[in-house]
Amino acid sequence: MRFSDKVTFERDLALINQIKAHNAGQALAVLFNYYLPLVKQNIRFYRICCYDQHDLLQEALVVCYLCALNFDEQQQFPFGAFFKRSLRNRLISLTRYDQAQKREATKQCSYDDIAEMISFHTSTSPDEIVAITHSHDCIAQFIEQLTPTEHFVFTNYILQSITLDEFCQQNKVTKASVYTTSRRCKNKLRYLLESK
């Protein structure tokens, strides 16, 4: 072990022993401050829903405290490496949880569920249907991506209980164009759901 590493190890160990013995907040603050550059370097790579930088710093402080309580000096393993690994594991866990939440929300927002969600409002006008669908973030984002033609077909044909023949006659359009536009809508929604 190099001299600088030994000094760092002894400095960290003294602070850790204070934390373990007295639950010393000041010692934790000093220890955390030594590793703040490491913390900032690691948290900048993570974008977790509902966590801003301040929240991630708080998570890092909790991880630092738990690492101090669990640190075993007999291992001769530097505290910094133990803390860095633990922090990364915590950030990865938060990211996985965030992704799982997004996947769960996506499962609740499939293409077929849109029509089901609207089916209770069969007597509503197309404008009211758009207002209802905007209440769901996923649907709102989908609707924003639609061209005016796709938007018209989506709200007046796909979400309405109307046959293709009726829609084509009422709007003087061909079945092929409605079919193509419907496919584009479905593909856009599928892409949006898969990217969440």
N, C-alpha and C positions, 0 to 999 in steps of 0.2 A: 504494500500500500504506500503510495506516494505521500510526502509530507502534507501537501495541501489537502489530499483526500482524508488523511488522518485527522487534521485539524477540523475539517468539515464534519467528519464522523463524530468527533468528540463534542463539537458545538451542538450538533443535532441531538446527540445522546443526552447532554445536559438538559436541553429544553424538553426532550421527551420524558425524562425522569421527573421533571417538575410537573409536567402535564399529568403523568400517571399518579404521582404522589398527592398533588394538591388540586388537581383539576384546574390548573392555572390558565386562565383566559389570556393573560398577558404573554405567557410563554408560547401559547398556541399562536397568538397574533405575530409574535416575532418569528417563529418557525415558518408560518405561512408566508410571511413577507419575504423570507429568504428564497422561497420557491415560487413567488409570484410571477417572475418571468417565464418559468417553466409552465405554470398554469395558463397564462395568457397565450403562450405559444400553442398549447394543446387545444384550448377551447375555441380558438379562432376558426378551426376546421369544421366545427359542428354547428348545424342549423337545426334546432329542435323547436317544434311548435310550442308556443307559450313560454319559452325560456329566452330571456334576453341575456346580455353579457353579465349583468348584475346577478341574475339567478344562477348562471353557470359558475360564477365566482363563489356564491354561497354553497353550491353543491361541492365545489373544490375544497372549501373550508371544512365542510363536514367530512369529506374523504380524508383530508389531512389529519383531522382530529382522530378519526377511527384508525388511521394508519399509525399514529403516535401511540394509541392504546395497544395496538396489536404488534408493534415493532419488537422484534427479538434481536437484541444486540449480540447474542451468541452466534448468530448466523454470519456475522461480519459482512453483511450485505448492506450497502449504503442506503440510508433512508430515502434519499432522492430518487433512486431507481425503484424502490418499493412504492413510494408515493406516486411516481409517474405511471407505473403499471396499473395501480389501483384506480387512479384518476381516469386513465384511458378506458379501463373496464367499466367504470361508472358511466362515462359518456357514451360508450357503445350500448350499454343497457338502456339508457334514456332514449337513444336513437332508435333502438329496436322497438321499444315500447311505443314511441311516436309513430313508427312505420306500421306497427300492428294496429294502432288506433285508426290510421288512415285506411288500412286495408279493410278494417271492420266497417268503417263508414262507406267505403266503396262497395262492399257486399250489400249494404243497405240501399244502394243507389244504382241498380242495374237498369238497363234499357227497358226491360219488361216491367220493372217496378214503377217506372214513370207513368205508364198508362194506368197501372193499378192505383197509384197515388191519386191520379186525376179522376179515376172512374167514379168516385163519390161525388164529383162535380160535373156530371155529364150535361147538366143544363146550363153550365156557365158559358159565358162568351169567350172568344179567343183571348181578349185582353185580360179577363179574370184568370184564365188558365196560366197566362204568362206571369201574372202577379203571384199565383200560388207556387209555380215552379221556381220563381226567384227566391222563395223562402228557403230553398235548399241550396247551399253553396255550390255543390257539384253541378246541379242543374243550371244554376245561374251562370256558372262559368261556361257550361256547354252552350247555352243559348247565346251568349256573347260571341261565340265563335261561328255561329251560323250566318250564312249570307242571307239577304232579304228573301230570296226564293226558298231557301232551306227553312228559314224561320216560318214563312207562310205555310209550307207543306207540313212542317212539324206541328204547328198549332192548329191548323184547320183540317188536316187529314189524319196524321198519325195519332194525335191525342183525342180526336173526335170519333164517336161511333157512327162512322159513315163509310159506305163501301167505296172502293176505288172508282167504279163506274159513276156513282153519284157525284163524287168529288170532281172527276174529269168533266162531266156534263155541266156542273154548276160553274166551274172555273174555266171551261173551254181550253183544257190542256190535254195532252196525250198521256196514255197510260205509261208509255216508255219514259217520258220525262219525269212523271211522278215517281215511278219506280226507281229511276236513277237518283233523283233527289233524296228519296227515302234512304237508299243505300248509303249515300254520302253522310246523311244525318247519323245513321247507325254507326258508320265507321268512325266518325268524329267522336261520338260518345264512347265507343269502345276504346279508342285511343286515349281519351281523357281518363277513363276509369282505370286502364292499365298503367297509366303514368302516375297515378296517385300512390 
